[in-house]
């Protein structure tokens, strides 16, 4: 399954959205047990979730998608407010 993290209600240029998704990919690699790769359907950087382990549960998928959403929000905040550095409030 290919998907893009795209924060709802935000006006983001395609190239910035590509960067948000690239950052999500890196964080998922280092911080989530799922293996996510990338793809370029229609020339747009996308995340690719391919489930091959028969022990994977829907909860595992939901956790990974939740992490992608959280990491995407962090990346979006960093894009809009680079002075915050790591995306944390304060």
ZIURZI-V640429 format. One record per backbone hydrogen bond with DSSP energy under -0.5 kcal/mol. NH is the residue of the N-H (numbers start at 0). CO is the residue of the C=O. E is the energy in kcal/mol with one decimal. If there is no record, write none. Layout:
NH	CO	E
NH	CO	E
This chain:
2	46	-2.5
5	3	-0.6
9	6	-1.4
11	9	-1.0
16	12	-2.6
17	13	-2.3
18	14	-1.6
19	15	-2.4
20	16	-2.3
21	17	-2.2
22	18	-2.3
23	19	-2.2
24	20	-2.3
25	21	-2.0
26	22	-2.5
27	23	-2.8
28	24	-2.1
29	25	-2.0
30	26	-2.9
31	27	-1.9
35	33	-0.7
36	47	-2.5
38	45	-1.9
42	39	-2.0
43	40	-1.6
45	38	-2.7
46	2	-3.3
47	36	-3.0
48	0	-3.0
48	46	-0.5
49	34	-0.6
49	47	-0.6
50	48	-0.5
51	49	-0.7
53	51	-0.6
55	52	-1.9
60	56	-1.8
61	57	-2.9
62	58	-2.6
63	59	-2.1
64	60	-2.6
65	61	-2.6
66	62	-2.3
67	63	-2.4
68	64	-2.2
69	65	-2.5
70	66	-3.1
71	67	-2.3
72	68	-2.1
73	69	-2.1
74	70	-2.5
75	71	-2.6
76	72	-2.5
77	73	-2.2
78	74	-2.1
79	75	-2.4
80	76	-2.6
83	80	-2.2
84	81	-1.3
85	83	-2.2
